[in-house]
Amino acid sequence: MSTAEPTAEFAALYGSGPEGVWAAPGRVNLIGEYTDFNDGFVMPFALPHTARVAVARRTDGLLRLHSGDIEAGVTEVRVADLAPRPGGGWWTYPAGVVWALLEAGHEEVAGGADVHLRSTVPTGAGLSSSAAMEVSVGLALVDLHGLPVTRPELALLCQRAENRFVGVPTGIMDQTASACCEAGHALHLDTRDLTRRQVPFDLAAQGLELLVVDTRVQHALGDGAYAERREGCEEGARQLGVSRLRDVPYDELDSHLGKLGDERVRRYVRHVVTDNHRVERAVACLDAGDPRGLGEILAEGHASLRDDLRVSCPELDLVVSAAAEAGALGARMTGGGFGGSAVVLTETAAAPAVTEALTSAFAAAGHAAPGIFPAAPSRGAHRVH
């Protein structure tokens, strides 16, 4: 990570200054995991950590890409030669956005661009560093070319870039959170029709704090585990005769589970249906002015991810158990799992003791020290200057 301003670095790389700098945040998902590709509900909010991109347009069809966070030179590719490159490296994320814009008929981007990226979003931590990169580049190109692309449409284009160009089968949540979140709010997103509601989420006013705990265990959604669970959910929907698991009513879950003979598919279905219900409960808690009620929901969500979806790991489980023992209200893993981060809801006064307990628990278990920081709901993608 780096907090360096990309403008001066851009000039050193490309010989002249950029036309502007744009930022897009990473995200934490409060509740609703593996529900987005099932047409379900999610509830993320934007982090203050952002990917910042300095961009200048070109007219010769050349796309030049550089990341100040990766020890590599400038990657050059002709826009006309862009084609899906699964497993092609970091540069395929911004290049895929250019490809997606072209595929959508926005020929203005065919002239190319010079791009320089810097990010403070931890990579591999389940905080959507890739979506932040995509959305920052996408917003820069939309603004520079004056393209008639709304924020939700930008999110869809960035998702298409990640799915089709990069080859990672993510849902729509990450890109929508990065593009559309508002400061001081969590985003209640219906991933079926993409309707959005900004839900006030001011924990500080209630004497509460949400900690993000980066376990330092790197995860990779392209390794097949995410895709396997997606396939299992789709198989469950086929066996139940519904379009998506979103269509399985929570109060009819048990009868639907009885129709499934495959234990693995049954577990996946149970997780998705109950997590959709947990999102609705979380919204109700916030609407009722009872954010402390989120603690129980977070704990239930983690148990479901651990036992039914089986995407947790020892370090994530340790965060949840150690936080509970230290008096936290609740905790769960967030993101795709197999590493990455967890969120911990605690009283503000207890946050230092919870932080110390987590650090001590990791040391006692022989794990690398976790990264722990408070998460304040922040603004979505925007132009910096």
N, C-alpha and C positions, 0 to 999 in steps of 0.2 A: 504494500500500500504506500501511497505517497500523497502529500497534500500540496505538491508543487503546482504552481500555476502553469497551464500548458501553453500560454501565449508565447513566452520567450523561447521555450523549447521548440515550438512550431517554427519560428523564424530561423532558429539555428539549423533545423532539419531541412527546410524547404526554401530558404533564401528570402522569404518575405513573410509578412504577418498574415494571420488568418482573417477571415471576414467576421468572425464572431466565436464565442465560446458558449456551449450549451451543457446543461447538467441533467442527469436523470438518476433517481435514487434506487438503491436496493430496497428490499422489503422484508418485513417479518410477517408471517402469516399467523394471526392470533388463533384461529381455529378453522377447520375445514381443509383436510389434507387428502390428496388423491381423489378429491371430489370434482375438480374442475373438468376433467375429461369425461366425467360421468354426467355432465349437464347439471351439476349440483351447485351448492352455495359455498362461498369462501369469504373470509373476513381478514384481509391483509391491511397493513398500514405501511407507509413509506418511512424509511430510515433517513437520518441526516447524512449518512454515507452515500456518496454519489460517484458515478462515472462522469468525468468532464471531458468534453471533446472540443478541440479547436479545428475548424474546417475552413477551407477555401475552395471555391469551385474551379474546375479546369474546363478547357474546351477541346482538348485533344483526345478524349476517350480513355485517359489513363487514370486509374485509381491507385493512389499511394497511401499506405496504411502503416502507422507506427504506434506502438504502445510504449510509454515511458516506464511501465511496470514490468516489462519483459525484456530480458537481455537478448534482443534480436534487432536486426537492422530493419530498414523500411521494406515492406512487402509491396511489390508492384504487380498489377494485373490489369489487363485491358477490360473495360466494362463489357465490350462486345464478346469477350471470351468467358464471362462468368457463367458457371454451371455448378450444380450441387456438388459439394465436396465433403461428404461425411468423413469425420476424423481428420480434417485438414488443418487443424490448429486454430489458435485464437483469432487470427485475422478473418476466418470464415464468418464470424458473427457480424462484424460490420459490413463485410462484402456481401453477405446474404441479404442485408437490408437493402442495399443498392439493387441487387437482383430482384428482390420482391417488389420494390417500387417500379422497376422496369416491367416486370410481369403484370403489374396492375395498370400499365398503360401510361406511366409517368415518364415519358421519354426525355423530359428535361434533365434527368440525372445521367443520361448517356454520355455527357461531356466529361464525366469523371470528377474527381475531387482529391485534394490533399487532406489527410486526416491524421490527427495526433491525439491520443487518448491518455488520460491519467485517471486512476480510480482509487477511492478509499473504501470501496466495498470489498470485504474479505472474500477471496476466491475459495471455492470448495466448501463454504461454510453454510450452504443452504439459504443464502440471503439474496439470491438472484443477481449475482454480479454480471451474468451474461445478459439478462434482460436490461439491466441498467446501461450496458454498453450499446445494445441494439437500439434502445429507445433514444438515447442521447444522440447517436448518429442519425437516426431516422428523423428526429425533430429538427436537427440542424439542416438536413437536406430539404425537409418540408418548408422550413422558414426561408432558407436562402432562395429556393425556387418558387416560393409563393404557391405551393401545391394545395389544392382543395382537399386536404386530408384532416379529418377530425382526430382528436386524441384516441377515441375508441377504435377508429379505423387504423390509426398508426399502430396501436397495440396488436391488432390482427395481422398487419403486415409484418411486424417484428416476430410474431409467433410463427407465421409462415416461413420466415427466413430461418428460424431455429429448427422447425420441423423438417422442411424440405431441403434447405441448403446445407445446414450443419448436420442434420440427421438425428436430432434429439427430439423425442416425441412429447414435448411439454404441452400442458394445457394453456389456457389463456390468462390465468391469474397473474403470473409474474409481470408480463408486459403491461397488462391493464393497471396493476398497482403502480408500476413505475411511471406510466403515462398520466394516470388520472387521480391519484390520491391527493388529498388536501391536508394541510397542516392541522393538527389537533383533532383529527378524525380517523376512524377506521373505515374501510370501504366494504360495505356489504354488497357483494357482487353475485348476481344470478348468472352463471356461466352459460345457461341455455339461451336466454334472450339478451344477455349483456346489459340488463338494466342495473343501475348502480344507485346506491344510497350512501351518502356520507353520514356516518354515525358519530356524533360527538364522543370523544375518547380522551378526556382530561383526567388522567389518573392522579396527577399532582394535587389537584383540587380536593381529592378524596383522601389524601395522605398515603397514596399508593405509588408504587414504582414497578415497572416491568423491566427486568434484566434480560439481556441477550447473553447467552453463554456459548461461545464458540469453543467446541471441544478440541479443535485443531485436528480432528480426524477428517481427512479429505474424502469427499465423496465425488462420484462421477455418474451423472444420470445416463450417460451413453453406454454404460457397461452391461446393459441388458436386463438388470433387475427391475428398473422402472418399467421398461417395455413389457416384461413378463407380467407384472401386476396389472398393467393396462389391458393386456390380452385376457387375463383372468376375469377382470371386471366385464369386458365385452362378452366373454363366454357366459358369464352369469346372466347378463341381460338377455342373451339369445335363449338360454334355457328357461328363463322366466317369461319370455314372450313380450318384453318391453323394449322400447327404443334405447333407453339408457337407464342406469340404476336410479337416477333421479325419480323415475316413475314408480318405484316401489314405496308405498306408504309406510311410514315408520310404525304406525299402529297395526300394520298387517305383516310386519317383518317375520315373525315366527312362522306363520303359515307359508310364506314364500320360501323361507330357508328349508322347510320340510320337503320342498319340491326338488332340492338340489342334492345330487348324489355324491358330487365331488367335494371332499372336505376342504380343499384349498379354495375352490371357488366360493364355497359357503362362507368361509372366513372373510374373503375379500368383500362379498356382498354385505355382510353384517357390518364391517367397518364403514363402508361408504354410506349406507343408509343411516347408521347411528351418528356419523360425523356430520351429515347434513342436518340432522336434528339438533346436534350440539351447536351448530352455527345459529340456528333459529333461537335456541335458548340463550346464547351469548348476546344476540341483539336485544332480546327481551330484558336481560339483566341491565344492559346499558340504558335502554329506554326507561327502565324503572328506577334509574339512579342507584343501582346496586352492583357496582363493578367488582365488589368482593365476591359476588356469586360466580365470577369467572373462574375462581380458583378450583372449585370442584369440577367444572367443565374441562379445564385444562388437564387435570389429573386423569379424568375418564378418557380424554382424547389420547393421552400418551399410552394408557393401558391398551387401548384398541389398536394403536399403531404398532405396539410391541407384540401383542399376542395374536391379533387377527391378521394384520397386514404383514407383520414380521419384518419391519424396516428399521428397527432401532439397532443399537449397538451397546456394549457395556458402558462406554463413556456417557452416552445419552441417558441410559438408565441410572447411572450414578448421579448425574445432575438432578434428576427427579427425586431420587430417594434422599440424597444429602440435603436438598433444599427443603423437603418436607420435614426432615429431622431438625433442621435449623429454624423451623417455624414459618416458612413461606406458606402462602395461601394455596399455591398450586403451581405445577410446572409441566411442561411437555416438550418433546422434540418438535421442531418446526422445519418445514421443507421436505425434501425427498427422502431424507433419512440416510442410513448406512454411514453415519458420521454427520458432520455439519453442526448445527446449533440447536439449542433449546431455549425456551422462554420461561422465566420464573416471575410469578406475580407475588409481590411482597409488600408489607407495610414499609413506607419510606424509612421510618425509624429503625426497622430491622434490616434494611438493605446491607449495611456494612457487615453485620454479623453473618448474614446469608452468604455474602461474597467471600468472607473469610472461611466459612464452613466448606464452601465449594472448592476453594483453592486447597484447603487442607485435605479434603477427601481425595482430590486428584493426586496430590503428592503421596498420600498414604497408599494409594492403589498403584503407584508407579507410573502414572500417566503424565504427559507433558502438561504444564500449567495451562488452564483454559484462559481464553480472552473473555473478559466480562465487562459489559458496559450497559448503562441505562438506555432504553429506547424511547425516544420522544417522537410521536407521530409527526411527520414532516411533509413538506410540499412535494408534489410530483414534478415531472420534467419541466424545465423552464430554460429560457435563455439567460445566461449570466451577463454577457455584454457583447 
